[in-house]
């Protein structure tokens, strides 16, 4: 039942620690469009994602064009 799904909150950071994007979803996944909180496309490079949901984790990833 979708009503019982946990809300997943996440933040994407640059490797220097600047918050790039904050998001919230009640689905099973989130697809980032590559834009920051102001809607501007962020440059190619390494980022970290921090997920806070049913479980919590941090993962480094590389954004390509």
N, C-alpha and C positions, 0 to 999 in steps of 0.2 A: 504494500500500500504506500503510495507516494507521500501521503500526509504524514507518515511515520518516519520518513527519511530525515537523517540529521542534516543540519545546515553545515556546509563546509565553508570555512573562511580561509583566505590565503592572502599572502603578500609576496610580491616579487621585488627583489632588491638588486641594485648594481653591486659589483664586487667591492666597491668602496663603502657600502652600507646605506646608500641613498634609496629610500622607498620609491619604486618606479610605478607599481600598480597594486591596488588593493581590490579584492573581489570577494564575492559571496555567492554561493550557489546551493540549491537544495537538490541538485541532480547527482549523478554518479561521476560526473567529470566536468571540467571547465576547459574551454579552448580559448587561450589568450590570443588576441588579435595583433599583438606586437606593439600596442599603444600604451602610453603612460596614463596616469590619472587625469591628465588634461586633454587626452585624445591625440597627442602627438606621437608619431611613430618613433620608437627608440632605435638607436643604432645597433648594428650587428655586434655581438660580443657575448661575454659570459655573464650570467645572472644566477641568483639564488632564489629558489621558491620555498616559502615556509607555509605549510598546510596545517591548519588547526581544525580537526573534525573529530570523527570517531577515534582516530589516532592522530598523532602529531609527527611530522617529519620535515626535514630540510633536505633539499637536493640542489646541486649545482647543475646548470645546463647552459648550452650555447645556442643563442638565437642567430639564425641565418636570415638573410634577406627574406 
